[in-house]
Amino acid sequence: MEGIVRAMTEHPLVVAAICFAILLILYFLLKSLIKMVLILMIVAVALGGYFYFQYPESRPANFKDALQKAQTAVVKAFDRGKEACKKSKELLDKGNETYKKGKGWVDKGKTVLNQGIDKGKDAAEKGRDVAGNLLKRPDGDNKTGDRQH
């Protein structure tokens, strides 16, 4: 143990390089956590500064009161979020039911449409020219176009 302490005191640059390398490795391993902590600290300082300068009379007397207020606010926000989550799940379930009912109507509509298509194909195969009958003019002229008066 004395040898390690003596080596550290005799070679401070080597110790500094080793500490730097260890900190660098830890930084890359915990980079996202460090970034999140730094961002939260900056936001907390900014909000605290804003409220300190804007509303100096309403700030809490001590740190314990401030934490208690923050805890109460967080619990209320969490409860509101839970309620919103429950309501959204209920609405999603109701929407799924409506979708299933609507899908039944769509399936019925597809069935009717397919039946109409089948009837049209049968009529075309039998030689019925429904569209041709619609284009016949009452005066007996079978040409299409405008009537000449």
N, C-alpha and C positions, 0 to 999 in steps of 0.2 A: 504494500500500500504506500509506503514511504517512497518507493521507487517511482510510482506513478505521479505522485505529487511533485517530486524532484524533477521528473522529466517535463511535467507541465510548466513548472516555473523556469526551467532552463530553455525551453523552446515554446514561447508564447505564440509565435506565428503559426506553428504547426497546429496548436490547440485551436487557434482562431479559424484556421482553414477547415479543420475537422468539424467544429461547431457550425461554420457556414454551410458545409456540405450536408450536415444533418438537418439544419433548418431548411435548406433548399429541397431536400427529399421530402420532408414533412409538408412543405408548402405545396409541392406538386401532388402529394397524396391527398391533402385536405384543402385543395384550392377552392373548390366550390363552397365548402363550409366556411372558409375564411372570407370569401367574397360575400356570402350571405350575412355573416356576422358584421362585417364592415358596413354593408349597406344598411342593415338594421340599426347599427350604432349611429350612422349619419342621419337616418330618418328620425331616430329618437332625439338626437341633439337638435335637429332642425325644428321638430315639433315643440320640444321643450323650450327652445329659444323663442319661437313664435308666441307661444302662450305666455311665457315669462314677460315679454315686452308688450304684448297686446292687452293682456288681462292680468296685471300684477295683483289686483285686489282679490281675485278668485283662485289664486294658486294655493295649494295645500300648505299647512303650517310645517309639516315635516314629510320625510320620505315615506314613512309608514302609511300615512293617510293617502298619499298619492298612489301607492301600490294597491291599497284597498279599493280606491275608486277605479283604478284600471282593471282590477280583478272583477269587480262588479259589472263594469261595462263589457268585459270579455264574456262573462257568463250570460249576460242578456243577449249579446250578439249571437252567441252559440245557440241559445234557445230559439231565437228568431230563425236562425239558419236551419235548425232541426224542423221547426214548423213548416218552413218553406219547402224543405225536402219532402216532408210527408204529403203536403198539398200537391206538389208536382208529381209525386208518385201516384196519387189518387187520380189526378187529371190524365196521366199517362195511361193508367188502367182503363179509365172511361173512354179515352181516345182509341185504345186498342179494341174495346168492345164495339164502338161505333164503326171502326174500320172493318171489323169482321162482318157486321150487319151490312154495311155498304158493299163489301166484297160479294156477299150473297146476291145483292141486286145486280151487281155488275155481271156476275156469272149467269143470272137469269137473262139479262140483256144480251149477252153473247150467245146464249142458246137460241133466243128468238131471232137474232140476226143471222145466225148460221142456218136456221130453218128457212128464213126468207131467201138466203142465198141459194139453198138447195132447191127451193121452189122455182126460183128464177132460172137455174140451170136446167131443171126439168122442162120448163116452158120453152127455153131456147132449143132444147133437144127435140121437142115435139114440133118445132117449126112455127111457133107462135111469135109473131112480130109485134109485140106490144108497142114498141117505140114507133114502128112504122105506121100504126093506126093513129097514133097521136099526131103525126105530121100531116095527115090527109086534110085537105082543105074542104070546107063545106060545099064549095061550088064545083067540086069534082076535079079540080086541077091539082095534081099530085106534086107539083113543083114546090120546092121550099122557097121562101123569100117573102117579100112584101107583096101585098095585093095591089094591082093597078086599078085605079078608079077611073 
